[in-house]
Amino acid sequence: MKFDRNFILAMVLSLGVFLVWDYFYEGPRREAERQAREQEQALLEKSEETKQSGNAQGANSGSNSQGDIPSNNNTASAATQSDEEALNAAPRITIESESVTGSINLRGARFDDLHLKGYHETVDQSSPTITLLKPSNDANAYFAEFGFVGNEKTGEVPSAKTIWKLKSGEKLSPETPVTLTWKNPKGIEFNREISLDKDFMFNIKDTVNNGSSETIELSNYGRITRYGEIKTEGIFVLHEGMLGVFGEEGFVEQDYDDIQEEGILKNKPSKDGWIGFTDKYWATALIPSTEFNSRFNHFTNGRPRFQTDFTEKLPSIAAGSTASIENRFFAGAKEVDIINRYADSGIDRFDLMIDWGWFHFLTKPMFWLLDLIFKFVGNFGVAILGVTVILKIVFFPLANKSYASMARMKIFQPRMTELKEQYGDDRAGLQKAMMELYKKEKINPASGCWPMLVQAPVFFALYKVIYITIEMRHAPFFGWIQDLSAPDPTTIFNLFGLIPIDMPAFLMIGVWPLLMGITMFLQMRMNPTPPDPTQQMIFTWMPIVFTFMMAGFPAGLVIYWAWNNFLSILQQGVIMKKHGAKIELWDNLRALFKKKTADEASSE
């Protein structure tokens, strides 16, 4: 038995070390070093681009590996500019709405400057707002643009280098669209009307007036490009990377690592759908209006970059005729109501932009219930407490039956002990006698597993909702919990902030993880202590391991678990008392204390 105890102890401690390292050290360390690494990377890339600008410029004027879409790798020489210099390098149109602010670069009619008004970098409302799109000089440039692919008959067509002229409008807002214009030497005029809704969707309507003397054919393209190292959460429950819906091909997700290995991945031609990038809380997407071809790309020529793009063919335009095409561009926060509204408006499966996962039949209702309660109480933490109570009510019949069966098992515990003594090493005879006893007294030996089996999918669904939905980001509870999606920021090792010292991430054991561990300990102590020493050891260590493990999880999830444990203790106590079963909690606590005192005395 000593071997078993040591083996189980090693397994438990190994699991604890792995979880502590993965969740409590690596994650917080990456977050703490994020800004420093970004600055270092920006300086490094700027230095490298300064040295290689001649080569990069030469590559721009030559052929490219992007098929029919012109290369947009013409940003190397701008890499040494400041953000302010880049924004002033070309004429711009201001963007202003209740949701976003920024500007459109008239060079290429590029969307490369966008800030999300309602979202800040930290819980401090005075911190900078989230910058989603960045100009090409930035080490982590992120932008979108639309253009045309021409031929000898069309001559030059609008591309990333084209400087458009403002034809009408002064500022882009939901009330005031703007129109851009550009005309090539052959007399073909391109007009682009850009409008914006009250949230995060841009509409781009291109009209081509063929002023030449012959029929022309054109293709339209759209692309989103990201430079630099794209930082992701790196956790299996969340997809961050490229994604899209491609008609019959369906919904497709692609990780950055896979794209780097493949280089270019082409999707099947689609009559409807969309393509884009998704982060944890933010996303961009191109929504073509006609049949299109699309790709996920990673290019290494010049500055390495990821790109999603599409092409669509316009109908032939006779001399003196006009043709129009409309596309949409989404850039913003993945708010559930907004994303669902776009999906309902006709964008095929746009709700999949939010990673509800394989168990969407649980995660979606869980969010709906949380959001419903939130609209009444105004606090997502209180909503979590309310959802826990509702779930307890829903599963009360099952839990009541389970706890009642457990109570009956406790009543007949002495009889079970007698059977074990009676049959000794005769395992077959003991098992037969036990089964007869269970059948006679209507006891289900597996009843204690049901509450945990029911709680597991609910726990996962709530974890998924808290982790992926932007509504939970920076959502406060009470007191020191100002972000339910982040771990409890306190720790017992500096007396919860009374001692002004910073602790390493693996020692960040806050108030709520401690409450969760204590309630878990008390709940387990309501049952008889297992006679087997190995089981006793697991019985003792499990709350401690879970306390360390849960300390790195979102505070909202820990609050749920602690509150659920507390309600389970009350429920189990009431049911056990109703069935006349002895509540073992106080006896187990006294026995634990007496054992500790005896051990201390023997050591002296």
C-alpha positions as CSV (number, residue, x, y, z in Angstrom):
1,M,0.0,0.0,0.0
2,K,2.9,2.3,0.6
3,F,3.9,1.9,-3.1
4,D,0.3,2.8,-4.1
5,R,0.3,5.9,-1.9
6,N,3.6,7.1,-3.3
7,F,2.6,6.4,-6.8
8,I,-0.7,8.3,-6.5
9,L,1.0,11.1,-4.7
10,A,3.5,11.4,-7.5
11,M,0.7,11.4,-10.1
12,V,-1.3,14.1,-8.2
13,L,1.8,16.3,-7.7
14,S,2.9,15.9,-11.3
15,L,-0.5,16.9,-12.5
16,G,-0.5,19.8,-10.2
17,V,3.0,21.0,-11.4
18,F,1.9,20.6,-15.0
19,L,-1.3,22.6,-14.5
20,V,0.4,25.2,-12.4
21,W,3.1,25.7,-15.0
22,D,0.8,25.8,-18.0
23,Y,-2.0,27.9,-16.6
24,F,-0.4,30.0,-13.9
25,Y,3.1,30.7,-15.1
26,E,3.2,30.6,-18.9
27,G,0.0,32.5,-19.4
28,P,0.6,35.4,-17.0
29,R,4.2,35.6,-18.0
30,R,3.3,36.0,-21.7
31,E,0.8,38.7,-20.7
32,A,3.3,40.5,-18.5
33,E,5.9,40.5,-21.2
34,R,3.6,41.3,-24.1
35,Q,4.2,45.1,-24.4
36,A,8.0,44.7,-24.0
37,R,8.2,42.1,-26.7
38,E,6.1,44.1,-29.1
39,Q,8.3,47.1,-28.7
40,E,11.4,44.9,-29.1
41,Q,10.0,43.3,-32.2
42,A,9.0,46.7,-33.7
43,L,12.5,48.0,-33.3
44,L,14.0,44.8,-34.7
45,E,11.7,44.8,-37.8
46,K,12.3,48.5,-38.4
47,S,16.0,47.9,-38.3
48,E,15.9,45.0,-40.7
49,E,13.6,46.8,-43.1
50,T,15.9,49.8,-43.2
51,K,18.8,47.5,-44.2
52,Q,16.7,45.6,-46.8
53,S,14.5,48.4,-48.2
54,G,16.4,48.4,-51.5
55,N,15.8,44.7,-52.0
56,A,12.2,45.0,-51.0
57,Q,11.5,47.8,-53.3
58,G,13.0,45.8,-56.1
59,A,10.7,42.9,-55.3
60,N,7.7,45.3,-55.5
61,S,8.3,46.2,-59.1
62,G,8.8,42.6,-60.2
63,S,6.5,39.7,-60.4
64,N,4.8,38.3,-57.3
65,S,3.5,34.9,-56.2
66,Q,0.0,36.0,-55.5
67,G,-1.6,34.9,-58.8
68,D,-3.8,37.6,-60.4
69,I,-4.0,39.8,-57.3
70,P,-1.2,42.5,-57.3
71,S,1.3,42.3,-54.6
72,N,0.8,44.7,-51.6
73,N,4.3,44.2,-50.3
74,N,5.3,47.8,-50.8
75,T,5.6,48.8,-47.2
76,A,9.2,48.1,-46.4
77,S,10.4,51.7,-47.1
78,A,7.7,53.0,-44.8
79,A,8.7,50.9,-41.8
80,T,10.9,53.6,-40.3
81,Q,8.1,56.1,-40.1
82,S,6.2,56.8,-36.9
83,D,2.5,56.1,-36.7
84,E,1.8,59.8,-36.9
85,E,4.0,60.2,-40.0
86,A,2.3,57.2,-41.6
87,L,-1.1,58.6,-41.0
88,N,0.0,61.9,-42.5
89,A,1.9,60.4,-45.5
90,A,-1.2,60.3,-47.7
91,P,-4.6,62.1,-47.6
92,R,-7.2,60.5,-45.4
93,I,-10.9,60.5,-44.7
94,T,-12.0,60.5,-41.1
95,I,-14.2,57.6,-39.7
96,E,-16.5,58.5,-36.8
97,S,-19.4,56.6,-35.3
98,E,-20.7,55.5,-31.9
99,S,-18.7,52.3,-32.2
100,V,-15.5,53.1,-34.1
101,T,-13.1,55.9,-35.0
102,G,-10.2,56.2,-37.4
103,S,-9.5,57.0,-41.0
104,I,-9.3,55.6,-44.5
105,N,-6.1,56.0,-46.4
106,L,-6.8,57.4,-49.9
107,R,-3.7,55.6,-51.1
108,G,-5.3,52.4,-52.1
109,A,-8.6,53.3,-50.3
110,R,-7.1,51.2,-47.5
111,F,-8.8,50.5,-44.2
112,D,-5.7,50.7,-42.0
113,D,-6.6,52.9,-39.0
114,L,-9.5,51.8,-36.8
115,H,-10.1,52.0,-33.1
116,L,-13.0,50.4,-31.1
117,K,-14.5,53.1,-28.9
118,G,-16.3,50.9,-26.4
119,Y,-13.3,48.7,-25.5
120,H,-10.1,49.6,-23.6
121,E,-6.8,47.8,-23.3
122,T,-7.3,47.4,-19.5
123,V,-10.2,47.6,-17.0
124,D,-9.2,51.2,-16.4
125,Q,-11.6,53.3,-18.6
126,S,-8.9,55.9,-19.1
127,S,-6.6,53.4,-20.8
128,P,-6.3,53.6,-24.6
129,T,-9.0,52.1,-26.7
130,I,-8.4,48.9,-28.7
131,T,-6.6,49.6,-32.0
132,L,-7.8,46.9,-34.4
133,L,-6.3,48.1,-37.8
134,K,-2.9,49.6,-38.2
135,P,-1.0,51.2,-41.1
136,S,1.6,49.4,-43.1
137,N,4.6,51.0,-41.3
138,D,3.6,49.3,-38.0
139,A,5.5,46.1,-37.1
140,N,2.1,44.5,-36.6
141,A,0.4,46.2,-39.5
142,Y,-3.2,45.0,-40.1
143,F,-5.3,46.4,-42.9
144,A,-7.9,45.6,-45.6
145,E,-8.3,46.9,-49.2
146,F,-10.3,46.3,-52.3
147,G,-9.0,46.7,-55.9
148,F,-9.2,45.4,-59.5
149,V,-7.3,43.1,-61.7
150,G,-7.1,44.5,-65.3
151,N,-5.5,43.6,-68.6
152,E,-4.2,45.3,-71.7
153,K,-7.7,46.5,-72.7
154,T,-8.4,48.1,-69.4
155,G,-4.9,49.5,-68.8
156,E,-4.1,50.6,-65.3
157,V,-6.7,49.8,-62.7
158,P,-7.0,50.8,-58.9
159,S,-4.6,49.0,-56.7
160,A,-2.8,49.4,-53.4
161,K,-0.7,52.3,-54.9
162,T,-3.6,54.2,-56.4
163,I,-4.4,57.6,-54.8
164,W,-8.1,58.1,-54.9
165,K,-9.8,61.5,-55.0
166,L,-12.7,62.4,-52.7
167,K,-15.7,63.0,-54.9
168,S,-18.4,63.6,-52.2
169,G,-18.7,63.6,-48.5
170,E,-16.2,64.9,-45.9
171,K,-16.3,62.3,-43.1
172,L,-17.5,58.7,-43.1
173,S,-20.2,58.1,-40.5
174,P,-23.5,56.1,-40.4
175,E,-25.3,59.3,-41.6
176,T,-22.8,60.4,-44.2
177,P,-21.3,58.0,-46.8
178,V,-18.3,59.1,-48.9
179,T,-17.6,58.6,-52.6
180,L,-14.1,58.2,-54.1
181,T,-13.1,58.4,-57.7
182,W,-10.2,57.7,-60.0
183,K,-9.9,57.7,-63.8
184,N,-7.2,55.9,-65.9
185,P,-5.6,57.2,-69.1
186,K,-8.0,55.2,-71.2
187,G,-11.0,57.0,-69.9
188,I,-12.3,54.2,-67.6
189,E,-13.6,55.8,-64.4
190,F,-13.9,54.0,-61.1
191,N,-16.2,55.3,-58.4
192,R,-16.3,53.8,-54.9
193,E,-19.0,54.6,-52.4
194,I,-18.2,53.6,-48.8
195,S,-20.9,53.6,-46.1
196,L,-20.8,52.5,-42.5
197,D,-23.6,51.2,-40.2
198,K,-23.9,52.0,-36.5
199,D,-21.7,49.0,-35.5
200,F,-18.8,47.5,-37.4
201,M,-19.8,46.8,-41.0
202,F,-18.6,48.8,-44.0
203,N,-20.3,48.6,-47.4
204,I,-18.1,49.2,-50.5
205,K,-19.9,49.8,-53.8
206,D,-17.7,50.0,-56.8
207,T,-19.0,51.4,-60.1
208,V,-17.0,51.2,-63.3
209,N,-17.8,53.6,-66.2
210,N,-16.3,52.3,-69.4
211,G,-15.3,55.5,-71.3
212,S,-13.0,53.6,-73.6
213,S,-13.8,52.5,-77.1
214,E,-14.0,48.8,-76.6
215,T,-15.6,46.2,-74.3
216,I,-13.6,45.4,-71.2
217,E,-13.5,42.7,-68.6
218,L,-12.4,43.1,-65.0
219,S,-12.0,41.2,-61.8
220,N,-12.5,42.6,-58.4
221,Y,-10.5,41.6,-55.4
222,G,-10.5,42.1,-51.6
223,R,-7.8,41.2,-49.1
224,I,-7.0,41.5,-45.4
225,T,-3.3,41.5,-44.5
226,R,-1.5,41.0,-41.2
227,Y,2.2,41.5,-40.6
228,G,4.4,40.6,-37.7
229,E,4.1,38.0,-35.1
230,I,0.4,37.3,-34.3
231,K,0.0,36.5,-30.7
232,T,-2.7,34.0,-29.7
233,E,-4.0,32.5,-26.5
234,G,-2.7,29.1,-27.6
235,I,-5.5,27.1,-25.9
236,F,-7.5,24.3,-27.4
237,V,-10.9,25.7,-26.5
238,L,-10.5,28.7,-28.7
239,H,-9.7,29.1,-32.4
240,E,-7.6,32.1,-33.4
241,G,-6.5,32.4,-37.0
242,M,-8.1,32.3,-40.4
243,L,-11.7,31.2,-41.0
244,G,-14.6,31.5,-43.4
245,V,-17.7,30.0,-44.9
246,F,-17.5,28.8,-48.5
247,G,-20.9,27.7,-49.7
248,E,-21.1,23.9,-50.0
249,E,-17.6,23.5,-48.6
250,G,-19.0,24.9,-45.3
251,F,-17.3,26.4,-42.4
252,V,-13.4,26.3,-42.5
253,E,-10.9,27.2,-39.8
254,Q,-7.2,27.3,-40.3
255,D,-4.4,27.9,-37.7
256,Y,-1.5,30.2,-38.4
257,D,1.0,27.3,-38.0
258,D,-0.8,25.2,-40.6
259,I,-0.8,28.2,-43.1
260,Q,2.9,28.8,-42.5
261,E,3.6,25.2,-43.5
262,E,1.3,25.1,-46.5
263,G,2.0,28.7,-47.8
264,I,-1.3,29.0,-49.8
265,L,-4.5,27.1,-49.2
266,K,-7.2,27.6,-51.9
267,N,-10.9,27.1,-51.1
268,K,-13.5,25.9,-53.5
269,P,-15.4,28.5,-55.6
270,S,-18.4,29.8,-53.6
271,K,-21.6,31.5,-54.5
272,D,-21.9,33.0,-51.0
273,G,-20.0,33.1,-47.8
274,W,-17.1,35.2,-46.2
275,I,-13.5,35.0,-45.3
276,G,-11.4,36.6,-42.6
277,F,-9.3,36.6,-39.4
278,T,-10.5,36.0,-35.9
279,D,-8.8,36.8,-32.6
280,K,-10.3,36.0,-29.2
281,Y,-12.5,39.1,-29.0
282,W,-12.0,40.9,-32.4
283,A,-12.4,39.9,-36.0
284,T,-12.2,41.1,-39.6
285,A,-14.1,39.6,-42.5
286,L,-14.6,40.2,-46.2
287,I,-18.1,39.4,-47.5
288,P,-18.3,39.2,-51.3
289,S,-21.7,39.6,-53.0
290,T,-21.2,37.3,-56.0
291,E,-19.5,34.0,-56.7
292,F,-15.8,34.2,-55.6
293,N,-12.6,32.3,-55.3
294,S,-10.7,32.7,-52.0
295,R,-7.4,31.7,-50.3
296,F,-5.6,31.6,-47.0
297,N,-2.1,32.8,-47.6
298,H,1.3,33.2,-45.9
299,F,4.0,35.0,-47.8
300,T,7.7,35.3,-46.9
301,N,8.9,37.6,-49.7
302,G,9.8,41.0,-48.2
303,R,8.1,41.2,-44.8
304,P,6.4,37.9,-43.8
305,R,2.7,38.3,-43.7
306,F,-0.6,36.4,-43.5
307,Q,-3.4,37.2,-45.9
308,T,-6.9,36.2,-46.7
309,D,-8.2,37.3,-50.1
310,F,-10.8,36.7,-52.7
311,T,-11.4,37.5,-56.4
312,E,-14.8,37.8,-58.2
313,K,-15.4,38.5,-61.9
314,L,-17.5,41.4,-63.1
315,P,-19.7,41.0,-66.2
316,S,-18.3,42.4,-69.4
317,I,-18.7,46.1,-69.7
318,A,-19.4,47.5,-73.2
319,A,-18.0,50.8,-74.4
320,G,-20.0,53.6,-72.8
321,S,-21.6,51.2,-70.3
322,T,-21.5,50.9,-66.5
323,A,-21.3,48.0,-64.1
324,S,-21.4,47.9,-60.3
325,I,-20.5,45.5,-57.6
326,E,-20.9,45.6,-53.8
327,N,-18.9,44.0,-51.1
328,R,-18.8,44.3,-47.3
329,F,-16.1,44.5,-44.8
330,F,-16.5,43.7,-41.1
331,A,-14.0,45.0,-38.6
332,G,-14.9,45.1,-34.9
333,A,-15.7,43.3,-31.7
334,K,-17.4,39.9,-31.7
335,E,-20.5,41.0,-29.7
336,V,-23.0,38.2,-29.7
337,D,-26.1,40.3,-30.5
338,I,-24.3,42.2,-33.3
339,I,-22.8,39.0,-34.9
340,N,-26.2,37.3,-34.7
341,R,-27.9,40.3,-36.3
342,Y,-25.5,40.2,-39.3
343,A,-26.1,36.4,-39.6
344,D,-29.8,37.0,-39.6
345,S,-29.4,39.7,-42.2
346,G,-28.3,37.1,-44.8
347,I,-24.5,36.6,-44.2
348,D,-24.3,32.8,-44.3
349,R,-23.4,31.3,-40.9
350,F,-21.8,34.5,-39.7
351,D,-22.6,33.5,-36.1
352,L,-19.8,30.9,-36.4
353,M,-17.4,33.9,-36.1
354,I,-17.8,33.3,-32.4
355,D,-16.2,30.0,-31.4
356,W,-19.1,28.3,-29.6
357,G,-17.4,25.0,-30.1
358,W,-18.7,21.5,-30.7
359,F,-21.0,21.8,-27.7
360,H,-22.7,24.9,-29.0
361,F,-26.0,23.3,-28.0
362,L,-24.8,23.9,-24.4
363,T,-22.7,27.0,-24.7
364,K,-25.3,29.1,-26.6
365,P,-28.1,28.5,-24.2
366,M,-25.7,29.1,-21.3
367,F,-24.8,32.5,-22.7
368,W,-28.4,33.3,-23.4
369,L,-29.4,32.6,-19.8
370,L,-26.5,34.5,-18.4
371,D,-27.3,37.5,-20.7
372,L,-31.0,37.4,-19.8
373,I,-30.3,37.5,-16.1
374,F,-27.6,40.2,-16.6
375,K,-30.2,42.5,-18.3
376,F,-32.2,42.3,-15.1
377,V,-29.5,42.6,-12.5
378,G,-26.8,44.5,-14.4
379,N,-23.9,42.3,-13.1
380,F,-22.5,39.2,-14.8
381,G,-21.1,37.9,-11.5
382,V,-24.6,38.0,-10.0
383,A,-25.9,36.5,-13.2
384,I,-23.5,33.5,-12.7
385,L,-24.8,33.0,-9.1
386,G,-28.4,33.1,-10.5
387,V,-27.6,30.6,-13.2
388,T,-26.1,28.3,-10.7
389,V,-29.3,28.4,-8.6
390,I,-31.5,27.8,-11.7
391,L,-29.3,24.8,-12.7
392,K,-29.6,23.4,-9.2
393,I,-33.4,23.7,-9.5
394,V,-33.5,22.1,-12.9
395,F,-31.3,19.2,-11.8
396,F,-32.9,18.9,-8.3
397,P,-34.8,15.7,-9.0
398,L,-31.6,13.9,-10.2
399,A,-29.6,15.3,-7.4
400,N,-32.3,14.5,-4.8
401,K,-32.4,10.9,-6.0
402,S,-28.6,10.7,-6.0
403,Y,-28.1,12.1,-2.5
404,A,-31.0,10.0,-1.2
405,S,-29.3,6.9,-2.5
406,M,-26.0,8.0,-0.9
407,A,-27.8,8.6,2.4
408,R,-29.2,5.1,2.3
409,M,-25.8,3.7,1.6
410,K,-24.5,5.5,4.7
411,I,-27.4,3.9,6.8
412,F,-26.4,0.4,5.6
413,Q,-22.6,1.1,5.9
414,P,-22.4,-1.1,9.0
415,R,-24.1,-4.0,7.2
416,M,-21.6,-3.6,4.3
417,T,-18.7,-3.7,6.7
418,E,-20.1,-6.9,8.2
419,L,-20.3,-8.5,4.7
420,K,-16.6,-7.6,4.1
421,E,-15.6,-9.2,7.3
422,Q,-17.8,-12.2,6.6
423,Y,-16.5,-13.0,3.1
424,G,-12.8,-11.9,3.7
425,D,-10.8,-12.7,0.6
426,D,-13.8,-14.2,-1.3
427,R,-14.3,-11.3,-3.7
428,A,-16.9,-13.1,-5.9
429,G,-19.0,-14.0,-2.9
430,L,-18.7,-10.5,-1.5
431,Q,-19.7,-8.9,-4.7
432,K,-22.7,-11.2,-5.0
433,A,-23.8,-10.4,-1.5
434,M,-23.3,-6.7,-2.0
435,M,-25.4,-6.7,-5.2
436,E,-28.2,-8.6,-3.4
437,L,-28.1,-6.0,-0.6
438,Y,-28.2,-3.1,-3.1
439,K,-31.2,-4.7,-4.9
440,K,-33.1,-5.4,-1.7
441,E,-32.6,-2.0,-0.2
442,K,-32.9,-0.2,-3.6
443,I,-29.4,1.4,-3.4
444,N,-27.6,2.6,-6.5
445,P,-23.8,2.4,-5.7
446,A,-23.0,4.7,-8.7
447,S,-25.4,7.4,-7.5
448,G,-22.7,9.6,-6.1
449,C,-21.2,10.0,-9.6
450,W,-24.3,11.6,-11.2
451,P,-24.0,15.1,-9.7
452,M,-20.4,15.2,-11.0
453,L,-21.3,13.8,-14.4
454,V,-24.1,16.4,-14.7
455,Q,-21.9,19.2,-13.5
456,A,-19.0,18.5,-15.9
457,P,-20.7,19.6,-19.2
458,V,-22.3,22.6,-17.4
459,F,-18.9,23.5,-16.0
460,F,-17.3,23.3,-19.5
461,A,-20.1,25.3,-21.1
462,L,-19.8,28.1,-18.5
463,Y,-16.0,28.0,-18.9
464,K,-16.3,28.4,-22.6
465,V,-18.8,31.2,-22.4
466,I,-16.7,33.2,-19.8
467,Y,-13.5,32.6,-21.8
468,I,-14.7,33.4,-25.4
469,T,-17.5,36.0,-25.2
470,I,-16.5,39.6,-25.2
471,E,-19.4,40.4,-23.0
472,M,-17.5,38.9,-20.1
473,R,-14.3,40.8,-20.9
474,H,-13.7,43.4,-18.1
475,A,-17.1,42.6,-16.6
476,P,-16.9,43.4,-12.9
477,F,-18.3,41.5,-9.9
478,F,-17.8,43.1,-6.5
479,G,-14.8,44.3,-4.6
480,W,-11.5,43.4,-6.1
481,I,-13.0,41.3,-8.9
482,Q,-13.1,43.8,-11.8
483,D,-12.8,41.3,-14.6
484,L,-14.7,38.0,-14.5
485,S,-12.7,36.7,-17.5
486,A,-9.4,37.1,-15.7
487,P,-8.0,35.2,-12.7
488,D,-8.5,36.5,-9.1
489,P,-5.8,39.1,-8.8
490,T,-5.2,38.6,-5.1
491,T,-3.0,36.0,-3.3
492,I,-2.7,34.7,0.2
493,F,1.0,34.8,0.0
494,N,1.1,38.6,0.4
495,L,-1.9,38.6,2.7
496,F,-4.2,39.6,-0.2
497,G,-2.3,42.8,-0.9
498,L,-1.6,44.0,2.7
499,I,2.1,43.2,2.1
500,P,3.3,45.4,-0.8
501,I,5.2,42.7,-2.7
502,D,4.6,41.1,-6.1
503,M,4.3,37.3,-6.1
504,P,5.2,34.9,-8.9
505,A,2.3,33.7,-11.0
506,F,2.3,30.2,-9.6
507,L,1.7,31.6,-6.1
508,M,-1.3,33.7,-7.1
509,I,-3.8,31.9,-4.9
510,G,-6.6,34.4,-4.5
511,V,-9.6,34.6,-2.2
512,W,-12.1,32.9,-4.5
513,P,-9.8,30.0,-5.3
514,L,-9.4,29.5,-1.6
515,L,-13.1,29.6,-1.0
516,M,-13.6,27.1,-3.8
517,G,-11.0,24.8,-2.2
518,I,-12.5,25.1,1.2
519,T,-16.1,24.4,0.0
520,M,-14.8,21.4,-2.0
521,F,-13.0,20.2,1.1
522,L,-16.1,20.5,3.2
523,Q,-18.3,18.8,0.6
524,M,-16.0,15.8,0.5
525,R,-15.8,15.6,4.3
526,M,-19.6,15.2,4.4
527,N,-19.0,11.6,3.3
528,P,-17.4,8.9,5.3
529,T,-13.6,8.8,5.1
530,P,-12.6,5.9,2.8
531,P,-11.0,3.0,4.6
532,D,-8.3,2.5,2.0
533,P,-5.2,4.7,2.7
534,T,-4.7,5.5,-1.0
535,Q,-8.2,6.8,-1.3
536,Q,-7.8,8.7,1.9
537,M,-4.7,10.4,0.5
538,I,-6.6,11.4,-2.7
539,F,-9.5,12.5,-0.5
540,T,-7.1,14.9,1.3
541,W,-5.0,16.1,-1.6
542,M,-7.8,16.7,-4.2
543,P,-9.1,20.0,-2.8
544,I,-5.5,21.4,-2.6
545,V,-4.7,20.4,-6.1
546,F,-7.9,21.9,-7.4
547,T,-7.2,25.1,-5.5
548,F,-3.9,25.6,-7.3
549,M,-5.4,24.5,-10.6
550,M,-8.4,26.7,-10.5
551,A,-6.4,29.8,-9.3
552,G,-5.4,30.4,-12.9
553,F,-8.9,30.1,-14.3
554,P,-11.3,33.0,-14.9
555,A,-12.7,34.4,-11.7
556,G,-16.2,34.0,-13.0
557,L,-15.7,30.2,-13.3
558,V,-14.1,29.9,-9.8
559,I,-17.0,31.9,-8.3
560,Y,-19.5,29.5,-10.0
561,W,-17.6,26.5,-8.6
562,A,-17.4,27.8,-5.1
563,W,-21.1,28.9,-5.0
564,N,-22.1,25.5,-6.5
565,N,-20.2,23.7,-3.8
566,F,-21.8,25.7,-1.1
567,L,-25.3,25.0,-2.5
568,S,-24.4,21.3,-2.8
569,I,-23.4,21.2,0.8
570,L,-26.7,22.7,1.9
571,Q,-28.7,20.4,-0.4
572,Q,-26.8,17.2,0.6
573,G,-27.2,18.1,4.3
574,V,-30.9,18.6,4.0
575,I,-31.5,15.4,2.1
576,M,-29.3,13.3,4.5
577,K,-31.1,14.7,7.5
578,K,-34.4,13.9,5.8
579,H,-33.4,10.3,5.3
580,G,-32.0,9.9,8.8
581,A,-28.4,9.5,7.6
582,K,-25.6,10.8,9.7
583,I,-23.8,13.9,8.4
584,E,-20.1,12.9,8.7
585,L,-18.8,16.5,8.3
586,W,-18.1,17.3,12.0
587,D,-16.9,13.8,12.9
588,N,-14.5,13.9,10.0
589,L,-13.2,17.3,10.9
590,R,-12.7,16.3,14.6
591,A,-11.0,13.1,13.5
592,L,-8.7,15.0,11.2
593,F,-7.8,17.4,14.0
594,K,-7.3,14.6,16.5
595,K,-5.1,12.7,14.1
596,K,-3.0,15.8,13.5
597,T,-2.6,16.3,17.3
598,A,-1.7,12.7,17.8
599,D,0.9,12.8,15.0
600,E,2.4,15.9,16.5
601,A,2.6,14.3,20.0
602,S,4.2,11.2,18.6
603,S,6.8,13.2,16.8
604,E,7.9,14.8,20.0
